[in-house]
């Protein structure tokens, strides 16, 4: 196949499993999702990644064609320089003079800004707003501010965040649709506080409008769009959409929460309607992929969480220099701390061992071995701390506030990661995929298949193509 005839658009629908997809199609048989079943292909995938499954590890498996025990990408804002042997698909394509457009794909920082890059927006855990073109960098500044402020629970929108939003409106980087969605969301929150749980859905509305604008303007040969908005709703409200998994009776189900998952799927469905239209008009293969899925999980009694809200106070309590440590974006309850030197890293690790609850249990645990002086830690839940809001440091009692910590309460997680995901395909290359309808496809086969479609030699370390 001539690579000039191949164009691929991937909608990265994080963690959506076959079960939710089938439920949605059954409820909405005329949906865009149903089009894939009627006109395209609905395939099943699985990952063999080891350890606890996380999207920041399973997506690099999709993008690089090797599992995490090879690429060894384990946490957000890990230094990826030692994973360079296994390049992500977009780097390989750029080197082969194929135009790309990347929008939010996980572990995509730092951006590629040179030749053959139509647009490039790294993920929302990036340490800065660097992106291409400049309008995406401006959007990322607002995006990162909102994510950082609301990464654990939905909080108020500050004046500084509004100031970042204003130039986006002025330059029409936020569409009328997006603006209406913001105002409608804020009004709903005022009328019913439950709507705060749906605020994260706005990120997809704003992001997708800007992605679609760049897609039509540039029409890159290969492009990706990542969205986490359905995954977030599933984590929280799986039990309300699938009550039988928890032996719940009808009166125990919260209809608002069960509709929240469907609402998130409606947004994805609206995105796909527009992408199906674009793909058919411009001769693209449209793929919808999740790097893994979710199913029910029973976490038992909920214990309120510790949240690090003031990093400077945390460092001060440990008697550490602010200039030697930097808090990089990560996902609650994880925290990524960049240390200036190996000595600073060792000092920090030793001090963290002395932070305990009043029962002598460690409150901060090392999630993964440090990479290039970047330490990934997790805050442990403690009933004792949640009750008395105190901790012990070097055998002395302190209030958690002195360490920049606070207690937060979130919806108990009732959905969690599983190895199985989905792969929906619509386009002229479906003929080569049709024989896989009744087989589980390893996610490591997606990257080499893309390379093969572009007539690019598959590296020897990768799996074979589909």
C-alpha positions in Angstrom: 0.0 0.0 0.0 1.3 3.5 -0.9 1.8 5.4 2.3 0.4 8.6 0.6 -3.0 6.8 0.6 -2.8 5.9 4.3 -4.2 8.3 6.8 -5.0 7.3 10.4 -7.0 9.2 13.1 -7.0 7.6 16.6 -9.5 8.6 19.3 -7.9 7.4 22.5 -10.9 6.7 24.7 -9.2 5.9 28.0 -10.2 2.7 29.9 -13.6 2.1 28.2 -14.3 -1.7 28.3 -16.4 -3.8 25.9 -19.1 -4.1 28.6 -19.9 -0.4 28.7 -19.6 -0.1 24.9 -22.2 -2.8 24.4 -24.5 -1.3 27.0 -24.4 2.0 25.3 -25.0 0.6 21.8 -28.0 -1.4 23.1 -29.4 1.8 24.7 -28.6 4.0 21.7 -28.7 1.8 18.5 -28.4 4.9 16.3 -25.4 6.3 18.0 -21.9 6.9 16.4 -20.6 4.0 18.5 -23.2 1.7 16.8 -21.9 2.8 13.4 -18.6 0.9 14.2 -20.6 -2.2 14.8 -22.8 -1.8 11.7 -20.2 -0.5 9.2 -16.8 -1.2 10.9 -15.2 -3.5 13.4 -15.4 -4.0 17.1 -12.3 -5.8 18.4 -11.0 -6.8 21.8 -7.6 -6.1 23.2 -5.5 -7.0 26.2 -2.2 -5.9 27.7 0.4 -8.1 29.4 1.9 -5.1 31.3 3.2 -6.2 34.7 2.5 -4.7 38.1 -0.5 -2.5 38.9 -2.1 -1.3 35.7 -2.1 2.4 35.1 -2.9 4.4 31.9 0.5 6.3 32.1 2.1 2.9 31.6 -0.3 1.0 29.4 -0.6 3.8 26.8 3.2 3.9 26.2 2.8 0.2 25.5 0.4 1.0 22.7 2.5 3.8 21.4 5.9 2.0 21.6 4.9 -1.6 20.7 6.6 -3.1 23.8 5.3 -3.9 27.3 6.2 -1.9 30.4 8.8 -4.5 31.5 10.7 -3.3 28.4 9.9 0.4 28.1 9.9 0.7 31.9 7.6 3.8 32.0 6.0 3.5 35.4 4.9 7.0 36.6 3.9 10.4 35.4 6.7 12.8 34.7 9.3 10.1 34.9 12.4 11.0 32.9 11.8 9.2 29.6 15.3 9.5 28.2 16.2 5.9 29.1 13.2 4.7 27.2 14.5 6.3 24.0 15.3 2.9 22.5 11.6 2.3 22.2 10.4 5.4 20.4 6.7 6.3 20.4 4.9 5.9 17.1 4.8 9.7 16.4 8.6 10.0 16.6 9.1 7.2 14.1 6.6 8.7 11.7 8.1 12.2 11.9 11.6 10.7 11.1 10.0 9.1 8.0 8.6 12.5 6.8 5.0 11.7 7.8 3.0 14.6 9.1 1.6 14.1 12.6 -0.9 15.8 15.0 -0.8 14.8 18.7 -3.4 16.0 21.2 -3.1 15.0 24.8 -1.7 11.5 24.4 -0.2 10.3 27.7 3.5 10.4 28.2 3.9 12.7 25.1 5.9 15.4 26.9 8.2 17.1 25.7 6.5 18.1 22.4 8.1 17.7 19.0 8.1 21.2 17.5 9.9 20.8 14.2 9.2 19.6 10.7 6.3 17.3 9.9 4.5 18.3 13.1 1.1 20.0 12.3 0.1 20.4 15.9 1.3 18.9 19.2 -0.3 19.3 22.6 1.3 17.1 25.4 -0.8 15.5 28.1 -2.3 17.4 31.0 0.4 16.2 33.4 3.1 18.2 31.6 5.4 20.3 33.7 4.9 23.3 31.5 2.6 24.6 28.7 5.0 24.1 25.8 3.0 23.1 22.7 2.6 23.8 18.9 1.1 26.0 17.6 1.1 28.9 20.1 -2.6 28.8 20.5 -2.4 25.3 21.9 0.3 26.5 24.3 -2.1 29.2 25.6 -4.9 26.6 26.0 -2.5 24.3 27.8 -1.7 27.1 30.4 -5.4 27.2 31.3 -5.7 23.4 31.1 -2.8 22.7 33.5 -4.1 25.4 35.9 -7.5 23.8 36.0 -6.2 20.2 36.3 -3.7 21.1 39.1 -6.4 23.0 41.1 -9.1 20.2 40.7 -7.0 17.1 40.5 -8.4 15.5 43.7 -11.7 17.3 44.2 -13.6 20.0 42.3 -12.8 23.4 43.9 -13.8 26.9 43.0 -12.5 28.6 39.8 -10.0 31.3 40.8 -9.4 34.8 39.4 -6.1 33.7 38.0 -7.8 30.8 36.1 -10.4 33.2 34.7 -7.6 35.5 33.6 -6.1 32.5 31.7 -9.5 31.8 30.1 -10.2 35.3 28.9 -7.6 35.5 26.2 -8.8 32.1 24.9 -12.3 33.5 24.5 -11.0 36.7 23.0 -9.0 34.8 20.4 -11.9 32.4 19.8 -9.8 29.4 20.9 -12.8 28.5 23.1 -15.8 28.0 20.9 -19.3 29.3 21.6 -20.3 25.7 22.3 -17.4 25.4 24.8 -18.3 28.8 26.4 -21.9 27.7 26.8 -20.8 24.5 28.4 -18.7 26.3 31.0 -21.5 28.7 32.0 -24.1 26.0 32.0 -21.9 23.8 34.2 -21.3 26.6 36.7 -25.1 27.4 36.9 -25.9 23.7 37.5 -23.3 23.5 40.2 -25.0 26.5 41.9 -28.4 24.8 41.7 -27.2 21.3 42.6 -23.7 20.6 44.2 -23.8 17.1 42.7 -22.9 18.6 39.3 -19.4 19.5 40.6 -18.6 15.8 40.0 -19.2 16.4 36.3 -16.9 19.4 36.0 -14.1 17.3 34.5 -16.3 16.6 31.5 -15.8 20.2 30.4 -12.2 19.4 29.7 -13.2 17.1 26.8 -15.7 19.7 25.4 -13.0 22.5 25.3 -10.2 20.2 24.2 -12.1 18.4 21.4 -13.3 21.7 19.8 -9.7 22.9 19.6 -8.5 19.5 18.3 -11.2 19.5 15.6 -10.3 23.0 14.5 -6.6 21.9 14.1 -7.6 18.7 12.4 -9.6 20.4 9.7 -7.0 23.1 9.3 -3.9 20.8 9.0 -5.2 17.3 8.1 -2.1 15.5 9.4 -1.5 12.1 8.0 -1.5 10.5 11.4 -3.1 12.1 14.5 -4.3 11.2 18.0 -6.8 12.6 20.5 -6.8 11.5 24.1 -9.6 11.8 26.5 -10.0 10.6 30.1 -13.5 11.9 30.8 -15.3 8.6 30.6 -12.7 6.8 32.7 -13.1 9.3 35.6 -16.8 8.8 35.7 -16.4 5.0 35.6 -13.9 5.0 38.5 -16.4 6.8 40.7 -19.8 5.5 39.6 -19.5 2.0 38.2 -21.7 0.6 41.0 -24.6 3.0 40.0 -24.6 1.9 36.4 -23.9 -1.8 37.1 -25.6 -2.3 40.5 -25.8 -6.1 40.1 -22.0 -6.3 40.5 -22.5 -5.1 44.1 -25.9 -6.8 44.8 -27.5 -3.4 45.2 -31.2 -2.9 45.4 -33.0 -0.3 43.2 -33.3 2.3 46.1 -29.5 2.0 46.8 -28.6 3.2 43.3 -28.0 7.0 42.7 -29.6 7.7 39.3 -27.7 11.0 39.0 -24.4 9.1 39.3 -25.4 6.3 36.9 -26.4 8.9 34.3 -23.0 10.6 34.8 -21.3 7.7 33.0 -23.8 7.8 30.2 -23.4 11.6 30.0 -19.7 11.1 29.5 -20.3 8.5 26.8 -22.7 11.0 25.1 -19.9 13.5 24.8 -17.6 10.8 23.3 -20.4 9.8 21.0 -20.8 13.5 19.8 -17.1 13.6 19.2 -17.2 10.5 17.1 -20.1 11.7 15.0 -17.9 14.6 13.9 -14.9 12.4 13.4 -16.8 9.9 11.3 -18.0 12.7 9.1 -14.4 14.0 8.8 -12.9 10.6 8.2 -15.3 9.6 5.4 -14.9 13.0 3.7 -11.1 12.9 3.9 -10.4 9.2 3.4 -9.1 8.5 6.9 -9.1 5.3 8.9 -10.8 6.1 12.2 -9.8 4.0 15.2 -11.1 4.2 18.7 -8.7 2.5 21.2 -8.5 2.0 25.0 -5.2 0.7 26.3 -7.1 -1.4 28.9 -10.5 -1.3 30.5 -12.4 -1.2 33.8 -14.7 -3.4 35.8 -16.2 -3.4 39.3 -14.0 -3.3 42.5 -15.1 -3.4 46.1 -12.7 -1.2 48.2 -14.5 -1.8 51.5 -15.0 1.0 53.9 -13.9 4.4 52.6 -11.1 6.2 54.5 -10.7 10.0 53.8 -7.5 10.8 52.0 -4.5 12.9 52.7 -3.9 15.6 50.2 -0.7 17.7 49.8 -2.0 21.2 49.2 1.0 23.3 50.2 4.3 21.9 49.0 6.4 24.8 50.4 5.0 24.1 53.9 5.8 20.4 53.4 9.5 21.3 52.6 9.7 23.8 55.4 8.5 21.2 57.9 11.2 18.9 56.8 13.8 21.7 56.9 14.5 21.4 53.2 15.4 24.1 50.7 12.7 25.1 48.3 15.2 25.5 45.5 16.3 21.8 45.7 12.9 20.2 45.1 10.2 20.7 42.6 6.7 19.1 42.7 5.8 17.9 39.2 2.2 17.0 38.1 0.9 13.6 39.1 -2.4 12.0 39.9 -3.8 11.9 43.5 -2.7 10.1 45.7 0.6 10.0 43.9 3.2 12.8 43.9 6.3 13.2 41.7 9.1 15.2 43.3 12.1 16.3 41.2 15.3 16.5 43.3 18.3 18.7 42.3 20.8 16.0 43.1 21.2 12.4 44.2 22.2 13.6 47.6 18.9 15.6 47.9 17.0 12.5 46.8 18.6 10.3 49.5 17.9 13.0 52.1 14.3 13.3 51.1 13.7 9.5 51.1 15.2 9.2 54.6 13.0 12.0 56.0 9.9 10.5 54.5 10.5 7.4 56.5 10.1 9.4 59.7 6.5 10.7 58.8 4.0 8.3 60.4 0.5 8.3 61.9 0.1 8.1 65.6 -0.1 4.3 65.3 3.4 4.2 63.8 2.3 3.5 60.2 4.2 5.2 57.4 2.1 7.9 55.6 4.3 8.2 52.5 5.3 5.2 50.5 7.7 4.9 47.5 5.6 3.8 44.5 8.4 2.9 42.1 12.2 3.0 42.1 13.4 6.6 41.5 14.3 7.6 38.0 17.0 10.3 37.4 16.3 11.9 40.8 12.6 11.9 40.4 10.8 10.3 43.3 7.2 9.0 42.9 5.5 8.7 46.3 2.0 7.9 47.4 0.1 9.3 50.4 -1.4 6.4 52.5 -4.8 6.6 54.0 -5.0 6.5 57.8 -8.1 6.3 59.9 -6.1 7.8 62.8 -5.0 10.8 60.8 -8.5 11.4 59.4 -9.9 11.5 62.9 -7.3 13.6 64.8 -5.6 15.4 61.9 -2.2 14.8 63.5 1.0 13.0 62.4 4.3 12.0 64.0 7.7 13.2 62.6 10.8 12.0 64.4 8.6 10.8 67.3 7.0 14.3 67.8 3.4 15.2 67.1 2.4 17.8 64.6 -0.8 18.9 63.0 -1.0 17.8 59.4 -1.5 21.5 58.4 2.1 22.2 59.5 3.2 19.8 56.7 0.9 21.3 54.1 -1.5 18.4 54.3 -5.2 18.3 54.5 -8.0 15.7 54.6 -10.3 15.4 51.6 -13.3 13.2 50.9 -14.0 11.9 47.4 -16.5 9.4 45.9 -15.4 5.9 46.7 -13.9 4.3 43.7 -16.1 1.4 42.4 -14.5 0.8 39.0 -10.8 -0.1 38.4 -8.4 -1.2 35.7 -8.4 -4.6 33.9 -6.1 -5.7 31.0 -9.0 -6.0 28.5 -9.8 -3.0 26.2 -11.4 -2.2 22.9 -10.3 -1.4 19.4 -13.0 0.0 17.0 -12.1 0.5 13.4 -13.8 2.2 10.5 -12.1 2.7 7.1 -10.6 1.1 4.1 -8.0 -0.9 6.0 -10.6 -2.9 7.9 -10.1 -5.9 5.5 -6.8 -6.7 7.2 -8.4 -6.6 10.6 -11.6 -8.5 10.1 -10.0 -11.9 10.9 -9.3 -10.7 14.4 -13.0 -10.2 15.4 -13.0 -13.3 17.5 -9.5 -13.0 18.9 -7.9 -11.0 21.8 -5.4 -8.6 20.3 -2.2 -7.7 22.2 -1.9 -3.9 22.5 1.7 -4.2 21.4 0.5 -5.2 17.9 -1.1 -1.8 17.3 2.1 0.2 16.8 3.7 -2.2 14.3 0.4 -2.4 12.4 0.5 1.4 12.0 4.1 1.2 10.8 3.2 -1.6 8.3 0.3 0.5 6.9 2.8 3.3 6.2 5.2 0.8 4.6 7.8 1.5 7.4 10.0 -1.3 8.5 9.0 -2.7 11.9 11.8 -2.6 14.5 13.0 -6.1 15.5 12.1 -5.5 19.2 8.4 -5.1 18.3 5.7 -7.7 17.9 4.5 -8.5 14.4 1.7 -6.5 12.8 -1.9 -7.6 12.6 
